[in-house]
Amino acid sequence: MDKSKIKVCIGLSGGVDSSVAAYLLKQEGYDVFAMFMQNWHDADTTLHGDCEWEEDRFVAEMVARKIGIPFYFVDLSKQYRQRVVDYMFDEYAKGRTPNPDVLCNREIKFDAFWEVARKYGADYVATGHYCQVEEIPGQAGNDGVMAGPDRPSPIYRILEGADPNKDQTYFLCQLTQEQLSRTLFPIGHLTKPEVRRIAKEAELPSAEKKDSQGICFVGKVDLPTFLKQKLASVEGDVVEVYDPYYATDPLYVWQQETLTGLLKPGESLERTVRYAPEEKVLTSDGKPLGISPFREEAIAALSDRDLARLATPLHYDLQFETETYRSGKHHIRKTRYKENPCGRIVGRHEGAQFYTIGQRKGLGIGGHSEPVFVIATDTEENRIYVGEGHHHKGLSRFCLRVAPEEIHWIRPDLALEPGEMRRHRVRIRYRQPLQSATLIMRESGLYILFDAPQRGISPGQFAVWYTGTEMLGSGVI
């Protein structure tokens, strides 16, 4: 294959990863050109308050000049606002937790960006993501798409990056076979230290540049301040939930009894997420894939209604009655809340939509020996519920549901059919250790039953499933 006849557009951001990706493509003999995207204009929302994209563009242009490739600039801010930012605002307004980086990749980097690159004659686009793509021969009838009358289209596998600390497949979990077929990831086989070394040896201007942080293309922001551009602040109660509540909640009791009934003989369950304080990490389930504590036939026997209940988050409904009392030597009449063994109001917030499940920072709640976390939000009642400690029952769930319209298979040829089950490793957030789980496909959606409890499962997040190092699919929780 004569690579000099293959035109590749590299998305050059000014960072070291995309710079080395561009450099390697050029070294391999591809006909490479660079394109810098501006996707955000409002510097007022960033923590730095200046136009970081201008500095990034300047560095990107210097890198292109150093490598010796053409450089272009494209403004995709309109598409970004419509397809990513507006989606973010809408999801947060509903009390959900979207992942803008996943949306940015699906809607902008590998869609809107590609459309512009194609106009410049690109055969492929390339990025500095730490992941790998492998092409394998298709099997006749595997996806119903044929590349020719006698030849099935190839299948593209997306694999984890070689650097386990930098693997970025999670952010690419919504890509399609078509998008993967025209995408290159030149640094996926490298570790971050190797990328830094190559950049330094090649004397690239971005060699010492720090990695970007924050929302994709927006930068590091104070999220509540960012959201307040469109979402109004409305004060509400912060309610702390105590352990006795769970003995009185019918759904929680039913879920625990059902999970117990699914267990294999001799198996037991930890009911809350394990936490290693010396490492400050949430541990993985520790079991190799294939060893589930649950009986397969018992899972299969669950009705759709049972699975839906198992995947339903608790809806807290604590009521607090008031009483009057006299205080001080003048016996001034005052009002207070009666003691409630299930919880108490511990503070005020500026809007339930500004908080997410599992959040610890920004609560402003003192007087606790252990950290306090958000365990639920209620945007209709404008309440947030919190619990003390890593082992609080409200932080942990075993099961989640992905609606049928939200299920995305990167490998359509391996998609589950209704009634089928399969074991996979799953993560619900970037850099979370992969967790063993059973995927259960029903007409009502895809249910993911974890072997061990998971912390902070939030509506709007992406659940992503793998077989070995290959990412097979994803879905919005």
N, C-alpha and C positions, 0 to 999 in steps of 0.2 A: 504494500500500500504506500503510495507516494503521499506522505503527509503534507508536503508543500502545496498540494492541490486542495487541502482541506482547510477551510476558513473557519477560525474559531474566535468567537467574541468572549473575552474574559471580563467579568464584572469586577472592575478594579475599584476598591473602596478606599485605598490609601493605607490599609492595614498590611501587616507583614504576611498574613496567610494568602490573600489574593495576589500580593506582589510576587511571592515565590511561585504560586500557581502559574502566573503569567510568564515568569522567567523559565520555568520548566517546560511549558508548552513551546516557547520559542526555541529552547535548546533541543527539543525533540523534532523540530523542523516544521511544525505547523505554521500556516499563514495566520498570524495572530494580530488582532487589534483589540484595544481596550475601550471600555465604555464606563463612564462614571455616572451613577444615578443620583440625582437630587430628589428626595422623596418628602422632605419636610422643610418648611420655611420658618415656622414660628419658634424663634430662639427664646422667647419669654417663658416657655414651659420647661426648659432644661435647667438643671441645677447650676450650670456654669453661666447661663444667660448670654452666651455669645454664639456666633455662627461657626460651630465646629465643622460643619460640612465644607465651609470654604477652605479651612486648613486641610481637611481630608482630600479635597479636590486638588489642592496645590501639591500635596505629597504624591497623590496618584499620578498626576501629570509628570512629575519628576521621575517617578518609577518607570512610566511608559517611555520617557525620553532615554533613560539609562538603558533599558532593555532594547530599545530601538523598534518600537511598535507604534502604529497610529493611535491617537487618543481622541475620543469623542465624549461629549457631554450630553446627557438627556435629562429632561425634567419630567418625572413621573409623579409629581406631588398630587396632581388631581386624582389620578387613579388610586394612589396610596390612601388619600383621605377617604375616597368613596368606598374602597374595597377592604380597607384595613381599619382605619381610625374610626369611621362611622360604625363599623361592626363592633369595635371595642366598646364605644359609648353605649350602643344598644344592648350589648350583653351585660355590661356592668349595671345598667339601669334595671335589668331583670334580676339582679342579684346573682349573676353567673360570673365565672372567672375565665375569660378567653385567653388564648395564647397568641399575641399579635405576631410573634416571630414565625410561627407555623403558617399563619395566614399570609404573611409577607412573602414567604417562599412560594406558596401555592399561587397567589394572585399577582405578585409583582415580579420577583426575580426569575421565575420560571414560566411566566405567562406574558405580562406586559413588556418586560425587558426583552424576552425572546422575540416578540413581534417587531420591536425596533431593530434588534440585531439582525433579524432576517431581512429587513429592508436594506441593510448594509451588506447583504450577501453572505451572512454567516450560515455555515452548515451545522455548527454546534455552538452552545454557550458553555462556559466554564466558570466555576466559582472556587473559592478557597475553603470549602467545607471539608471537615474531617470525616469522610465516608468514602465508600468504594462502590462502583457499579460493575457488574459482571454480566456479559451477554452469553446466553446459552441458546442452543437451537430450539426452536419451537416444536411442538408435537401437533400433528394434524388434529384440528378440532378442539384444541385446548382452550382457545378463547374465541373461536369463530372468526378471527381476523386473519386473512391470508395475505402474504406479501406478493404472491403470484399464484398462477393457476395450479402449480404443483408444489409450491413451497410455502410452509407455514411461516408466519412472522416470528422473529426471535423473541425470547423472553428476557427481560432485564431484571436482574436481582440487585437490590441495594443492600450493601453489607456495612457493618460497623467499621469505623476507621481503625487504623492500626494502633493509635494511641488511645488506650481505654479512658484516660483522663480528659480527652478532648472529643470523643465520639459525638457527632452531631446529627446522627440519623433521626433522632426524635424530632428535630425541627423540619425534617423533610418528609414527615410521615403522611402527608397528603398528596405527594407527587403521584403522577400516573405513569403507565408504561410509555405513553407517547412522550411525556416530558423527559423521562429517563433515557429514552432512545436518542435524544439530541443533546445530552448533557455529559460533561466531563468533570471529574473531580481529581485534579492532578496531584494533590497532596494527601490524598486519603491513605496512602501506604506509608506515610511518614509520621513521626512523632513531633510534637511541638518543639522540643530542643533541636531536632534535626532541621526543622523549618527555619528556626532562628539562625542556626549555623550556616545554612545555605544562603540566607539573606545577607549575613555578614560577609561571607566569602565573596559573594557577588557584588558587594558594596551597594546594596539597594538602599535608597533613602529611608525606607520604612523599617529597616532592620531592628532598630531599637524602640519602635513605636509600641506603646502599650495596647493591649487588647481593648476593643470597644466594650462598653457596658450599657445596660439599660434596654429600652424598647428599640426594636429594629428600626434604624434610620431616624428615630426621634432623639435617642441618646438617653443619658441617665436623668430621670425625672422624679419628682415627688409625685407619686401616682394620684393621691387625692387632689393635689393642685391641678394636675393635668385633667382629671375627670371633671373638676368643677367648672371647666370651660362650658360644659353643656348640662351637667347634672347639678341640680340645686341642692344646697346644704339644708337639711332639716334635722333638728335635734331629736334624739330618741333615747330610749333607755338601753343601758348595758346590763344584762341579767346574767348573774353567775349561777350555774346549775350545779347542785350538789349530788353526791352519789345516790342518796335515797330516791331521787327522782326516777331512776332507771328501774327500780323494783315496781313502780306504779305505772310505767308506760306500757300499754298493751302491745304495741308494735315491737318495742325492744325485747320484751319478754318472749314474744312469739319468735322473733329472729334467732334469739339464743337457743331456744328449745329446738327450733328447726335445724340449726347448725349441729347441735348435739345429736339429733336423730340421723344425720347424714354420716356420722363418723364411722370409720372402720372399728372393729373390735380392738380394744386395747389402746386406741388413739385418744388423745385429749387435745384441747385447744387452749392456746393463750388468747385471752379475750381482748387484750389491748396491745398496741404496738410495742415491741421491745426497743429499748433505748440504751445505748452504750455511752454513759456520761463521760467516761475517760476519753472517748474518741469524738464525742459530740455528733454522733451520726445515728440515724435510724437504721437498724440492722435489716438485712434481707432475711428471707425465711430460712435460709441455711440448708434447704433440702434440694437435691438434684432434681431436675425435671423428670417426671414420671412417677414420683413417689408422692401421692396425694393422701391426706388424712381422711378424705371422704370416699364413700362407696360410689362407684360409677353408676351402678344400677339405681341407687337411691337418688342421685342427681337427675338421671334420666326420667325418673318417675315424678319429679316435681312438675306441677302444672304451670302454665304460663302465669297464672294468677299468683301462685306461690313464689315463682322467681321474681315477679314484679314487686311483691311485698318484701322479699329478701333484699332487693336492690333499692328499696325506698329509704331515703334519709329520714331521720326522725324529725317530726314537726313539734317543736317545743311550744307548750301552751301553759305557761305558769301565770297564775292570777295572784295579785297581791292586794289584800284588804287593808284598809287604813283604820286607825283607832286614834282617839284623842287622849291626851294626858296633860297633866299640869307640871310645870317645870320651874325650878328656882324658888327663892323665898317669896316672890310675888305670885307664885302659882299661875304663871302665864300659860294659857291654853295653847297647846301645840298638837300637830298631827304627825303621826309616823305610821310606817307600814308594820303590820303584825308579823311576827316571826313565821317563816315558812320553812319547814324542814327540807324542802326540795330546792330552794334557791333564794336569792335576794337581788335586789337592784343595787348595783355597785358603782354606777357612774352614768355618764351621758356621752353620746357620740354625735357626729355631725351629719350622719346619713348612712344607713345600712349598706347602701350600694358601694361605699368606699372601702368595704372590708371583705376579706376572703377567708374561707375556712382554713384553719391552721395558722393564721396570722398571729404573730406575737408582738411585733413592734407597733407603736403608735396607739396603744390602748389607754395608756395613762392610768392604770389601775395599780395601786400599791397595797401594802399590807398582806402580802402573800409570801410564804417561804419558798414556793416553787413558781416557775414561769406560768403565766396565764395565757391561754390561747383562745382564739375564736373557734367555736365548735359549730355554729350555725348562724345564718343571717335570715332575716325576714323583712323583705323590702315592702311588703304590703302593710305590715304593722310597724315598720321602721324600728325594728329591734335587732340587736345582735346578742348572741348568747355566748358565754365564755365558760371555760373550765380550767381548773388549776392542775398543773402537772402533766408530764409527758404520758402518763398512764391513765389519764381521764377517759372514761368510757365514751364520751361524746366525740372524741377525736378519731375513733377507730371504726372501720366498716370492713366487711368481708366481700360484699357483692356490689356490682354496679351494672347499669344498663346503658346500652347504646341503641338509640332509636334506629329503625330500619333505614331511614333516609340519611342517617349520619354515618353509616358503616362504609368504610373505604378500604378496598382491597388493592394493595399495590400489585399483588399477584392474583389476578382474577381466576387463574387456572387452579388456585389452591383455596378458593373461597368455600366456606362452610355453607351447606344447604340446611334449611329448616329441619330440625330433628337430629342434626349431627352435633357431636362434641369433639373437642380436641384439646390436648394439653399444649400450652405455650408459656413462654416467659413474657411478662408484661411490665411496663412502667407507666406511671400516670403523671410523671413530671421529668424534666430534663435532669440527668445525672442521678436519678434514683436508681439504686441497685435493681436489676431485673428480678421480678418476683414470679414464683411458680403459680400457675392458675389454670383453671379449666374454662375454656370458652364453650358456651352453650348457645347454639343458634336456634331461635324459634321465630315464628311468623311475627311475633310482637317485638322482636329485636334481638340483639346480641347481648347475652349476659356473661359477665366475667366473674367467676367465683374464685377468690384467692385462697391459697392454702393457709395463709397467715393474715391477720388483720392489717389493713392499710390505713395510714394516717392522712387526714386532710383531703379525702376524695371530694372534689368540688364540681358541681355542674358547670359545663363550659370548658373544662380541661379536656385534653386529648389523652385517651388511653391508646397505647401503641404495643403491638404484640410481635414477638420474634420467634423464629426457629433457629437455634444455634446463633450465628452472627448475622443472619438475614432478617431484615424487617419485612413483615408480610402485609401488615395493614394497620389501620387506626380508626378511631371513631371519637366523636364528641360525647362526653359523658352527660 
